[in-house]
Amino acid sequence: MRTRRALIALACTICTASFAQAPAWPARPITIVIGSTPGSATDGLTRAMGAEITRLSGQTVIVESRAGAFGSIAAQYVAKAPPDGYTLFMTTNTTQSANPHLLKKIAYDPIKDFAPVALLARGYLALVVHPQLKANNVSELVALAKASPGKLNYGSGSSSAQIATELFQQATGTKFNYVPYKANPPAVLDLVGGQIDLMIVDLTTSLPQVKAGKLRALGMSSPKRSPLAPEVPAINESLPGYEFGYWNALYAPAGTPAPVVARLSDLVRLALAAPNVQQVIEKTGQEAAFLGPDALAKFQLAELDRWGRIIKAAGIEAE
């Protein structure tokens, strides 16, 4: 019995000593992986956040792009990374809410493979049409679509743009013809050129064309008007209840120690208040929307369910 107690005491002493000797996080550079290309809105936000986290923590933050497969390549990479807080995933609703419903096979689980750290920002979209389309507001667009079901073409180069338009059709009882694109910028160029009729797309891509007079904005998918274009009404002003947005959040691999996740979340909260980060968020038409680990987990589950219901109702089959 004495021998057993001595062994237990020795084990406890070793564990305590090891814990005491473990370096405080972060003790070396941090890598934040993104699933989009350099120059994207997510890339810009991640770099601004990284600069602030570097200033706050004293450790360099490296932004690494692993674009492709709708963010799945980056998601898989981070899911398999060591859960030590040094490899993180800055992502959007595409990988965490849309892919499980739109892709037949994904090599990661958006819930089980990640530890939620923090929601950073939420963004909204603009309903834009070609200037020659005979619709000056949402009501006129709905009337035009109902008069010629399936004749109007809409483009989409992202899950947010597609599902926002599908939700609009469900809410209005209209039917548009879907034209897929690999990304939103080429779709917007085709809209400017008249190859398609309308899009519901991010403000970063659409507003410059609206301000140049090459597109007409009929509404915003936000709950209220955007300060970037206050003259454009919110869609819900004529279609009560319509609201759709995208979001950016930070995740760590599942199994990352709770104290590290908590420290990361605190760093994000502090970084969001920095003027340079606020400027990047506002420039892209987003708004800071901090949620901690537990709240983000609940939010993501609700979003996963909501996207699933919209996609099912639209009859979209996984590819």
N, C-alpha and C positions, 0 to 999 in steps of 0.2 A: 504493500500500500504506500509506504514511504517512498519507494522507488518511483511509483507511478506519479505521485504528487510532485516529486522532484522533476520528473520529465515534463509534466504539464507546466510547472513554473518556469522551467528552462525555455520551453516553446514560447510561452507568453513573453518572456524577456527578449527573445530573439525577434518576435513579431513587433514588439514595441520599439526596439532599437532600429529595425528596418524601416518602420514607418517614420520614426524621428529623423532618419538619415535621408529619406526620400525628398528630392528637391521639390520646392513649391512650384505649382503650375502658374504661369508658363516659364520653363527654364531654357527653352530653345525656340527657334522660329516656328511659326504656325502656317500651315497651308490651307487656304480656302479654295475648294474646287467648285467650279461653276459648269453647268451643262450647256452654256451658250457661248457664242464667239466673242472675242475681244471687240469692244466698241458697242456692245449691246447695253440695254438699260440695266440688266442685272450685273454686267461687268462694271459699269460705272459706279453703281451703288456699292458693290463689293469692294472696289478699290478705295472709295471714300471711307467706308467703314474700316477697312484694313489699316488705312493711315491713322485713323483715330485710335484703333485698338493698339497699334504700335506705340503711339504716344502715351497711352494710358498704362500699358503693360510693360513697356520697355523691350518687347520682343518684336522682331520683324514679322510682318504678315505677307505671305506670298500668295498671289492670286493665280490659279492654274486652270486653264480652260481645257475641258475634255468634252467638246461638243459632239453631238450626233445622237441619232435614235431618240429624238424628243427628250433629251436629257438623261436617258437610261444609262448611257455609257458612264457618265459622271456619277450617277446614283449607285451603280454597281461597284464602281471603284471605291467610293467612300464607305459603302456598306461592308466591304471586306477589309477596310483599313484597321490598324490597331486602335482599340478604343481608349486612347490616352489623351485626347483633346488636342492633338497636333495635326490632325487631318479632319477638316470640316466640310460641310456641303451647304453652299448658298444656292437656293433653288426657288421654284415657283410652284403654283398649283398644278402645272403640267405633270411633273414627276410624282407629286404627292396626292393628287386628286383625280387627274384625267387619265393618265396612262393605264392604271388598272382596269379602266372601262373601255379604253380605245385600242389597247394592244392585247393580242391573244397570249403572247408570252413576254414576260418581263422577268429578268433574273435578279430581282430584288423585291422585298416586301416594304411598301412605304410606311407601314406602321411598325412591324416587328424589327426591321433592320436599322432603325434610327432612334436616337434620343433627341426629342425636340429641345431646342435651346431658346429660340425667341422668334416671334413674328416681328418684322421690321417695318414693312410698309404695305399699303394697299393702293392699287391703281385702278383706273376706270378707262372706259373706251368711248370712242365717238362714232355715232352713226353718220356715215358720210356717203354721198351719192355723186354721180357725175353731174355737172352743172346743167346739161341738157335734159336730164330726167325731169319730167313734169310733176315734181313733188317738192314743195317748199317747206313742208313740215311733216311730222310723223303721221298725222291723220291723212294727209294727202297721199303719202307713200302707201299706207294701209289700203286706202281706197283703190289706188292704182294697181296694187298687187292682187286684190280681190277681183278686180275687173279682168285680169289676165293671169290666172293661176299658173305658176311654173314658168312664166315668160321672163321674169326678171332674174338676172344672174348675180349671185354674190360670191365674192372671193374670200379665201381665208388661208393664212399661212401659219396659223397657230391654233392650239386647242381652245384658247380663250376666245379668239375671234370667231371660231366655228360655233362653239357652244353658246356664246352670247347671241348669235344670230338665230340659232335653233330655238333658244328661249324666247326670242322676239316673235318668231313664227308661231310658237305654241300659245303665246299670250294674245296674239292678234288674229289667229285663225288664217294666217296667210301661208303661201307656199312659194319659196324661191328655189332657183336651180343652183346647186352648190358646185363651185369651181375650185378645186384644191390647188394650193401653191406650197412650195417648200418653205417659204418665209413670207412675212407680211410686206416688206418693201417692194418686191416685184409685183405683188398683187395690187398694191396701191398705184404703182406705175401703170398697170393695165387699166385700173379704174380711171386714172387721169386720161389715158388714151381712149377710153370708151369701150374697151373689150369686155368689161363687166359693168354692172349698174350700181352696185352698192357694197359697202362693207361696214362692219362694226369692229373697229380696230383701235389699237393703242394710240394715245395722243402724240407720243413721240414721232410716230410714223405719219399720222394723218394731219395734225394741226399745221405744220409748215405748208402743206398743199392747200389747206383751207385758207390760210392767211394770204397765200399767193393768188387766190381766186381760181385755182384749178379744180377744187372740189367744193361741194356745199355741205355744211354740217347741219344735220336736222335735229340732233339731240345727243345728250351725254348719258352714259349708263350709270352714272353716279347718283346718290340720293339727292344731291343738290347741284346747282350749277358750278362749273369749274372756274376757279379764279384765272386760269389761263385763257378762258374764252367765256366770260360772263354773259355775253350776248346770246350764247347758244343754250336753249332750255334743256333741262333734264328730261329724259324720255318719260319719266314717271309723271311729268306735268300733264301729259295727255294720255299716258298709259299707266294708271295708278298701280303700284306694286312692282313695276319692272325695275330691277337693279341687278347689275352684274359687274364683277370686278375680278382682278387678278391680285396676287400677293407674292411677296418675297419673304422667305424665312430661312433661318439658319439651323442646321441639324449637325449632330455628331453621330458617330457609329454607335449602335446599341451596345450597352455595357460600359459606356464611358462613366467614370465615377461621378456620383451625384455632386460632390463639392466642385469638381471641374466644370460640370454643366452649369451649376449655380454661378460660378465665377464668370464664365463665358456670358451668361445671360445678363449679369450686372454690367459687364463691359459693353455689351450691345446697347443696353439702356442708356448708359452714359454717353456712348458715341453718337446715338441718335440725336442728342441735344446739341451737338457741335454744329456751328453755322455752316461749315463746308458740306456736311452730310445733309443738313436741311436744304441747302441750295440744290444739291443733286436730286433729292427726292421731289422737290417742288418743280424743278425744271422738266422732269419727265411726267408731270401731271399726277404724281402720287401724293400720298399723305402718310406721315409717320403714324404707325399703329402698333405700338409695342405690346406684346403679350409674352409672359414668361413661360417656362417649360410646361407646367400643368395646363395653363389656359390654351397654349398653342396645341397641345395634344387633343383637347376637346374641340377646338376650332377645326383642326384638320379632319377629325372624324366626321364632323357635321358637313364639311365641304366635300369629303369623299362620298358621303351619302347623297348630297344635293346634286353633284355632277352625275352620279350614277342614275338618278331619277330623270334628269333632263335628257341624258344620252339614250336611256331606254325608251322614253316617250317619243324621241325623235326617230327611233328605229335604226340608230346607227350601229352597225355591226363592227366588232373588234377586228382589226386587221393584223 
